[in-house]
Amino acid sequence: MQDDINYEIVKFANSDELIDLYTEGGWWKESPLERGNLPTLIKNSFCFMVARTNEGKIVGMGRVISDGVSDGYIQDVIISKLYRNKGIGKQLVIKLRDYCLSKGLSWIALIAEPGTTDFYVKLGFSEMMDYKPMILNSK
């Protein structure tokens, strides 16, 4: 299956296919504003990568946010349920990591969702002891 997948850095991608992935990942709470901002999210990411079948269907994605000088944060790594456990997520993370390294970023981080820590540890990431992710309460 891995030979049938192509990885591409994009500045534009089909919004419907990406929304399907975000929805499968449980991250999409659609509003017209969010849908309209998706092209800007892609374009303004330091690196937005998709995994496509040979037929062109997007089956995975991931992105990096960064200033391009110091830190890089990998996020939004999502693989379609039908294509999971085939090495696509692993390749996406490796390719995103390598892209960051090729651009001179040496501090690369991510937040692992519950149950995914081992996946990222196998790819060279480790827990940041004594640090805790924080989020602003927007209510």
Secondary structure, DSSP 8 states (H G I E B T S, - for coil): -GGGEEEEE-S---HHHHHHHHHHTT-----HHHHHHHHHHHHHSSEEEEEEETT--EEEEEEEEE-SSSEEEEEEEEE-GGGTTSSHHHHHHHHHHHHHHHTT--EEEE---TT-HHHHHTTT----TT---------
